[in-house]
């Protein structure tokens, strides 16, 4: 089985988990609500001052405030992603996760989540500084570095949640797993991006139809389009977290019999002509 075909099977199995535990969609919703609340609390003082903070060079105070904002937002995102990974891993072990068990699982890893949020915020602020200070070259370097960082650290959250190890060790472990699963990793991130693009296209049609019906229709159309985009985002966010867990278990050699049944067993099957073993299917594209 090729990498793309294996990724498709893993994605199908991830969808199966989400269908079995639809309540997990509440985790991205809660993450969004918390993000909006925290972002508003940081933006309110700036808006009240008329947005006087310089964009090109915010200065030490500006960068400090920016870092605190990034840290708070990173913590929220990582916490709820960790909750989703905990729930997905529980389902893959044959359990029956709930929103409560997912949140408790994430809370038990706060001592890992906070340092990882600190590292993520630091990387974000450094890339932002490079982008702003080095012109076009800076934007290219920042973009490439950001993509590389995203790929290598794709499995950090599952490692932190399942293995309960330190951040630096988790980054190293995620990097080692990336060497084994780079094809599935890249295919998944590109695939989820394309899936999201296609899934939000109906929102444009809804908005267009609304505008064609006059002012009242425009308001309704815009509201419906926004709700559609939010719904797609929540589903894709949940699927991405479940997929991360599945890919982590694949790379770690964890038993997957309880996850997705026949579909996942096909995804984990070794390629013909290769020697046996759990990881046989991942050698070669």
N, C-alpha and C positions, 0 to 999 in steps of 0.2 A: 504494500500500500504506500503510495507517494505521500509526501508531506501535505500537499493541498487536500488530497482525499482524506487523510487522517484528521486534518484540521476540521474539515466539514463534519466528519463523524463525531468529533469532540464537541463541535458546536451544536449538533443535533441532540447529543446527550445532555448538554447544558440546558437546552430548551426543555428537555424532558424533566430535568430537575425543577426548573422554574414552573412548569405546568403542575408538578406535584406539590409545590410549595409556593403558591401564588402570593401568600402573605409576605414573602421576602421582598416583594416590590415596595413594601412600606419602608424598607431601609434606604433606598435611593431617595424616596420622597422625604423622609426625615432628614437625610443629609442635605437635600436642597433647601428645606425650610431653615435648618440651622445655619447653612451658608448665607442665605439671604439676610437672616437676622444679624449675624456677625458682621457681614459686609456693610450693612446699613449702619451699624453702630460705629464703624470706623469712618464711613463716608460722611456721616452727618456733620461732624465738626468741620470737615473741609468744605462742604456745601454751605454751611452757615457763614464761613469766612469768605465765601465767594470764589472758592477754588483757586486761592492765591499760590498754592504750592507749585513751584516751577516744574515743568515737565522735562525739559532737557537736562537740568542739573538740580535735583531736589535737595542736594546737600546732605550732610551727616544726619541731621534731624529727620529729613525726609526719608532717607534710606532706612533709618532706624524704625520709623513708623511703618514703612513699607514692609520691612522684615517681620515686624510683629503681626501685621495683617496677613502676610503670607503664612506665618507660623500658625496662626489661629485657623485660617482656612484649610491649610494642609492637614492639621490635626483632625478637623471635622471630617474631611474627605477620607483620610486614612482610617479613622475610627469606624466609620460606617462601612467602608470597604472590608475592614477586618471582621466586622460583624457578619457581613455577607459571606466571607470566606469561611468563617467558623460554622455558619449554618450549612453551607454547601458541603463542607467536609463532614459534618454530622450526618447529612443525608447520604453521602457516599459511603459512610460507615454503616449504613442501614438504620440510622436513627430517624426521628421525626422532629426536625427543628421548628422553633417558633421565633417570632420577633424577640420575645423576651429572652430566650436562650441564646440567641445571636448577640444581643446587646450585652448580656452577662459575659459571654465568651470574649467579646472585644474589651470589656471593662477589665477582665482578668489579665489583659495584655497591655494595659495603659503604660506600664513601665518600659515596654518595647515600642509602643506606638509614638509616644512623645519624642524620644530621641530620633526616630525615623522622620517624624514631622519636622524636627529641627534641621536634619540633614537635607530634606527635600526643600525646605524654605531657603536654606543657604544656597543650594544649587540654583534655585529659581532666581534669587536676587543677584547672584554672580552672573548668570546668563543674561539677565535683564540689563545689568551694568555694561557687559560687553556689547550687547546689541545697541545700547544708547550711545556709547562712547566711541565706537569703532566704525560707524557709518555702515555702508553696504557690506563691507568685509565682515564687520561685527555681526550683522544680521545673518550672514551665511554661516559663520563659525558657530554662532549661538544656536541656529536652527539645527545644524548637523550634530552638535554636541547634545542638544536636547533630545533628538531622536535616538542617538546612541545610548544616552542615559536611560531613556524610557525602555528601550529594548533589554538592556542588561539588568535593569532592576525590576522587570516585569513580575518576577516571582518573589520579590522581597516580602510582600505582605503575607502570602501563604506560608512562607518560611517562618516569619515572626509568629504567626498565629499557631501553627502546628508544632513547630520545633522549639519555640520559646527560647531563642538564642539572641545574643547581642546584635546590634545593628550592623556593625562592620562584618561580623561573621555571616550575617544574613545576606549582605551585599555580595560577599565572596561566593556564598553558596548559590545565590541567584545567578551570578556570572558563570559559575561552573555548569549550572543547569541550562543556561542559555546556549552554551557550546553544544549541548546535546539536542536542544529543541529550537534552534534558531529558525529553522524553516517554519515550524508550526507557530512560533512566536510572531514572526513577521507576517505570515499569512493571516493570522488572527487579527492583528492590529490593522492591517490593510483591509481585510474582509469586513471587520466591524465598522470601519470608516465608510466603506462603500455601501454596506447595508444601511447605515444611518442616513447616508445621502439619499438613497432610493426611498427609504421609509418616510422621509420628511417631504418628499415631492408633492404628495397630496395636499400638504398645508398650503402650498402656493396656489393650487387649484381652488381650494376652499376660500382663500383670501380673494382671488380674482372674481369668483362667483359672487362673493359678498359685496365687493365694490361695484359690480354691475347692477346690483339691486338698490343702489342709493345709499344715503348716509346711514340709515338704520341697519341696512344689510352689511355695510362696510364694518360697522362696529361689531356686529355679530360674527361676520366672517373673520375679522382679525382675532377676536376672542377664541373662536373655534380653532383657528390655525395655530395660535399660541398653545392651546391645550393639547392639540395633536402633537406638536413638537415636543412638549414636555412629556407626554405619555411615551413617545418613542425614545426619548432620552432616558427615562426611568427604566424602560424594558432593556435597552441596550446596556445601561450601567449594571443592571442585575446580571444579565447574561455574561458580561465581561468578567465580573467577579467570580461567577460560577466557573467560567472557562479557565480563569487563572488557577482555580483550585484543581480542576481536572488536569491541567497541564502540569501543575506541580506534582500531583500524585503520579502522573505518568513518568516524569523525570526522576522522582524519588523511588519508583518501583513499588509504590503502595498498592495493595489489593484494590481492585476496582469493580469487583463483581456486583456490588450493591448499587452501582451507579450506571443507570441507563441500560442495563441488561445487554441485549444482543448487539445494539449499536456500538456501545463502548468496547465490547469485547472485540469487535471487528477493528475498531480504531487502534487497539493495543496489540493486534496480532502482528507477529514478525513477518517480514517480507519473505516470499518464496525464494529459495536458493540461499538464504542466509542461515547461519547457525542459530540454534534455538536460544531461548532466554527472553526475559521480559523486555529488554531494550532492543531486541533485534530489529524491530520495525523502524527504528529511528535512524539507523545507519544508512546514509545515502538518501537522496531525494527521489 
